[in-house]
């Protein structure tokens, strides 16, 4: 695979190799010349090859859309964006029509308005359900259009009974195809954006619908639970499998000690659910809100993110030692990160032959669960069986992860419930709380203080950056600040699909006290070594990197690769507020990096609670037998066969 | 499934995929082969195909479920497909259908318990002049009566006739197709022409002048849309790509059309010569004939002609007299999807996708099959080309009108005395045409098939021409007794099934119009609601994605407009 493929920034929609050509972005030569366009009463010049929709945005003319999504290739199927183009007998879809010559466009002529209303009426006639009993009430693109077009009756009737069974088989995603309007965003998300290929249109004519292979339940097909389809569904046809009722029940049970841990990404996004602009960090208001909801303890997942860095970083150093000193050829490189449960399930299905490359360290969520029901329970003398652990995550796949049968290191289910940012916002609203107006408060001790390194786990490249900040200090004895200005490891930041970085280890330092049990006398074997690392986000990009590794390309020479299933990393996760777009994801990332810089401790190994847990509990140090029992896991070869 | 069966199926699929170089555009032929070998395409087979072509299993499922002739459920040894489209409907398909159900003890869509027979509806088999028509596997039966049903089924059960395993000569039941060319007034396509005359002329002229001649002739696409052929070729000729394609659209599916079947069986050479000329003109060396699955029985005939041409040096890497010009043709079969007659859906289908029309622009002449410049022309268009080059544009233009030059081949069926194939000049009035075919007492004529329009008696003075009433040739005559709501119901049912299901107006709109037609049939439709539906029809005409959707409400609109009195307030049917 050529290097150019990775070196330039590419929008996700072009990362695909397999979408039907009809649905791909128009391949019109954009030779930079300008073309005069008239949209309604506005005249403007636009770049040749852009679509009418893009031109209209430039002219501040609103054209309604449904099947169009900026992350995805063009479909042109819903037809709601039709406009009149002078000289054309039929209406044209603004989303797909490329401007290659001067044209005059009418976006609101009588026949355009009538056509849009008819299209809307047709969609509503097949869309089952009442808005007030729908999860997407007030955040539904179909509902918003119905309001915009003043729909006050069902012109062509309305389905009174659901035709299809709701698929609740998956821990993560619920499919209610009775609400589907066949915009095919989920299909394009799953096949093109993520290259997982769970959903596709089947049949034809009025029997067309979106489904899985042979209509099997979602739990039985190769779904990685990333939930990206949910984020792009314009209606309530796709949603996360919600456990807030069970969580309320636990809170209301006086015998239960309910702990919530909050991941870095929800705090940078939950404000959107309360009308705040994307990129507004509300960490401390959220703490107050959770307390008011009734959680007994509010802890920061960043603590176990720091723990992950220590465990995973140690694992990397051990692998390097075994390979370079012990000349053990069975040691697998590159080491892959394991914190994204979508990615883990992806590799279990698509590249099981590489499972030994995946770090055995659990994700921060699961480490937290194991620590809660052991260390925390002992320390505070609480019966672990009465502890209910809830994880607030930006993620739908975390719901699957906490239900993995092997995740019971504490002897109990380590994490009882995963809850998404959206669901938590709903619970907060239900409790009558206006989050933005709340006073600020901190996390609870002893897991309330964490480093900025744990925080940036939320953005693509964050795990790598956190690991580098720690590994470099441990190995070289230098201060990471001396290597990177203001601790910004720029090459692994940003939204490029695949990022690559080389780092020559400038000198070596002494082996720190923490790692004394590892039987590594010195770092001599790392002297002069060039550390090669890479970062990929979105499974389509992961797919490219894995294929490159398979064919012995440059990524096969990496030492460590971070993979995140979701575009943008966790901040673009399947449990985050809807809508999503590259701008929204960029704003969330900005908030996370800004918060990192506002913190005093920004390196995982400097987190005092980390030092403490290794002193008090995991006394044999990282990657010891005890840490393996509690903080490490194993994976399943799932393969691609659907039975 | 036994492990050994799995292994042998895997091997079989791998061999098939290897034949198509593991490329996705081999998907449809691979699936067709599996289907014909195993009577269905199993879960396991779909996953194996996906693995071989490096696509997702659900994509294979999406394709299999799109095409009527592919199936994930095991089918009987004999798959019976009875045509349900309007001409066969008028000819009495309902009685045949009932008798089939009686004899087999199953309903349509089902398979007998002994896995011998499956019973399905088919949409227009292109035998409208000799309906009711039905396919049993690849064999055609025409003018089927309820009485004949038993004989045909016996043939299957006892391996008689066409199903004879030993070549039994005492055949009780033949599959028969009549050609039915009405040989008067045959001026252009059916006039005499020595093989390869046109091609030789083209070689003498060179590509540019060949296109010039076609432009001068004023030849327009015979599929019905009427795009100037010369202009299309010119665009493709100028497109800068070394790989180009010439596609012959032989997916003749428009209800009431059967001319291409005749051209492909009796004038095969003429069509192929036209394709080669087109390839020469635009600089393409690959040709593909996309033959509808319903016409698979024509495959050996066309294949034979192609082989013969190869032997004679008139097809292959070097064509006689062509100065290094080479042209190859392969045949790809459709699998029962009307929408694949739409050129971009056809290309999608060739690429191994669901037959869903593309966004345009870009047009196929710029980006067509596998992204290369591609011209897609109708069978009849290609059949005209050699004549034009041989005898000149002026000769061609002697017939027709200024904007519709030459002649048109009409497929005539319905309530008339002389159904069949006619070559008539453009600009002929409907009255004149009805006189020729013996349908003077018609109350309406459907011009252009299901996607065309229904012309009432009061408008029989109109001419058939691109500038007045355009057509792809389908002409269905409705006698005085015809129930017009039944006609429109039949067409709408057709579109509801045959829409690709991609865009909202066509997918849902046709269902709504059909509901409306049924309300009319039941006598429960208000004028207000009828007007709403007419408005919806007009939206479908301008807002649908492709030609299918845009033309699908035509029949509804013309019938409700011209027969308002007849269709409103109908007494409830007594069914």
HADDOCK unambig.tbl for C-alpha pairs under 7 A between the chains (distance, minus, plus):
assign (segid A and resid 20 and name CA) (segid B and resid 353 and name CA) 6.99 0.50 0.50
assign (segid A and resid 22 and name CA) (segid B and resid 358 and name CA) 4.37 0.50 0.50
assign (segid A and resid 22 and name CA) (segid B and resid 359 and name CA) 6.14 0.50 0.50
assign (segid A and resid 76 and name CA) (segid B and resid 359 and name CA) 6.70 0.50 0.50
assign (segid A and resid 77 and name CA) (segid B and resid 502 and name CA) 5.75 0.50 0.50
assign (segid A and resid 77 and name CA) (segid B and resid 503 and name CA) 4.38 0.50 0.50
assign (segid A and resid 77 and name CA) (segid B and resid 504 and name CA) 6.80 0.50 0.50
assign (segid A and resid 78 and name CA) (segid B and resid 503 and name CA) 5.47 0.50 0.50
assign (segid A and resid 78 and name CA) (segid B and resid 504 and name CA) 5.43 0.50 0.50
assign (segid A and resid 79 and name CA) (segid B and resid 503 and name CA) 6.72 0.50 0.50
assign (segid A and resid 79 and name CA) (segid B and resid 504 and name CA) 6.76 0.50 0.50
assign (segid A and resid 79 and name CA) (segid B and resid 543 and name CA) 6.70 0.50 0.50
assign (segid A and resid 82 and name CA) (segid B and resid 543 and name CA) 6.89 0.50 0.50
assign (segid A and resid 90 and name CA) (segid B and resid 542 and name CA) 4.37 0.50 0.50
assign (segid A and resid 90 and name CA) (segid B and resid 543 and name CA) 6.53 0.50 0.50
assign (segid A and resid 91 and name CA) (segid B and resid 542 and name CA) 5.42 0.50 0.50
assign (segid A and resid 91 and name CA) (segid B and resid 543 and name CA) 5.46 0.50 0.50
assign (segid A and resid 96 and name CA) (segid B and resid 359 and name CA) 6.69 0.50 0.50
assign (segid A and resid 97 and name CA) (segid B and resid 361 and name CA) 6.78 0.50 0.50
assign (segid A and resid 115 and name CA) (segid B and resid 539 and name CA) 5.19 0.50 0.50
assign (segid A and resid 115 and name CA) (segid B and resid 543 and name CA) 6.73 0.50 0.50
assign (segid A and resid 118 and name CA) (segid B and resid 536 and name CA) 6.41 0.50 0.50
assign (segid A and resid 119 and name CA) (segid B and resid 504 and name CA) 6.46 0.50 0.50
assign (segid A and resid 119 and name CA) (segid B and resid 505 and name CA) 6.06 0.50 0.50
assign (segid A and resid 122 and name CA) (segid B and resid 508 and name CA) 6.22 0.50 0.50
assign (segid A and resid 122 and name CA) (segid B and resid 509 and name CA) 6.84 0.50 0.50
assign (segid A and resid 197 and name CA) (segid B and resid 56 and name CA) 5.54 0.50 0.50
assign (segid A and resid 197 and name CA) (segid B and resid 58 and name CA) 6.69 0.50 0.50
assign (segid A and resid 198 and name CA) (segid B and resid 58 and name CA) 6.44 0.50 0.50
assign (segid A and resid 199 and name CA) (segid B and resid 58 and name CA) 6.64 0.50 0.50
assign (segid A and resid 200 and name CA) (segid B and resid 58 and name CA) 6.11 0.50 0.50
assign (segid A and resid 200 and name CA) (segid B and resid 59 and name CA) 6.27 0.50 0.50
assign (segid A and resid 200 and name CA) (segid B and resid 62 and name CA) 6.18 0.50 0.50
assign (segid A and resid 201 and name CA) (segid B and resid 62 and name CA) 5.76 0.50 0.50
assign (segid A and resid 202 and name CA) (segid B and resid 61 and name CA) 7.00 0.50 0.50
assign (segid A and resid 202 and name CA) (segid B and resid 62 and name CA) 4.39 0.50 0.50
assign (segid A and resid 202 and name CA) (segid B and resid 65 and name CA) 5.69 0.50 0.50
assign (segid A and resid 202 and name CA) (segid B and resid 66 and name CA) 6.36 0.50 0.50
assign (segid A and resid 203 and name CA) (segid B and resid 62 and name CA) 6.78 0.50 0.50
assign (segid A and resid 203 and name CA) (segid B and resid 65 and name CA) 4.66 0.50 0.50
assign (segid A and resid 203 and name CA) (segid B and resid 66 and name CA) 4.55 0.50 0.50
assign (segid A and resid 204 and name CA) (segid B and resid 66 and name CA) 5.39 0.50 0.50
assign (segid A and resid 204 and name CA) (segid B and resid 499 and name CA) 6.53 0.50 0.50
assign (segid A and resid 204 and name CA) (segid B and resid 500 and name CA) 5.02 0.50 0.50
assign (segid A and resid 204 and name CA) (segid B and resid 501 and name CA) 5.00 0.50 0.50
assign (segid A and resid 205 and name CA) (segid B and resid 496 and name CA) 5.50 0.50 0.50
assign (segid A and resid 205 and name CA) (segid B and resid 497 and name CA) 4.84 0.50 0.50
assign (segid A and resid 205 and name CA) (segid B and resid 498 and name CA) 5.55 0.50 0.50
assign (segid A and resid 205 and name CA) (segid B and resid 499 and name CA) 4.29 0.50 0.50
assign (segid A and resid 205 and name CA) (segid B and resid 500 and name CA) 5.08 0.50 0.50
assign (segid A and resid 205 and name CA) (segid B and resid 501 and name CA) 4.14 0.50 0.50
assign (segid A and resid 205 and name CA) (segid B and resid 507 and name CA) 5.60 0.50 0.50
assign (segid A and resid 206 and name CA) (segid B and resid 496 and name CA) 5.92 0.50 0.50
assign (segid A and resid 206 and name CA) (segid B and resid 497 and name CA) 6.59 0.50 0.50
assign (segid A and resid 206 and name CA) (segid B and resid 501 and name CA) 6.03 0.50 0.50
assign (segid A and resid 206 and name CA) (segid B and resid 507 and name CA) 5.32 0.50 0.50
assign (segid A and resid 206 and name CA) (segid B and resid 508 and name CA) 6.33 0.50 0.50
assign (segid A and resid 208 and name CA) (segid B and resid 501 and name CA) 5.54 0.50 0.50
assign (segid A and resid 212 and name CA) (segid B and resid 58 and name CA) 6.21 0.50 0.50
assign (segid A and resid 213 and name CA) (segid B and resid 57 and name CA) 6.43 0.50 0.50
assign (segid A and resid 213 and name CA) (segid B and resid 58 and name CA) 4.45 0.50 0.50
assign (segid A and resid 213 and name CA) (segid B and resid 61 and name CA) 6.33 0.50 0.50
assign (segid A and resid 214 and name CA) (segid B and resid 61 and name CA) 6.86 0.50 0.50
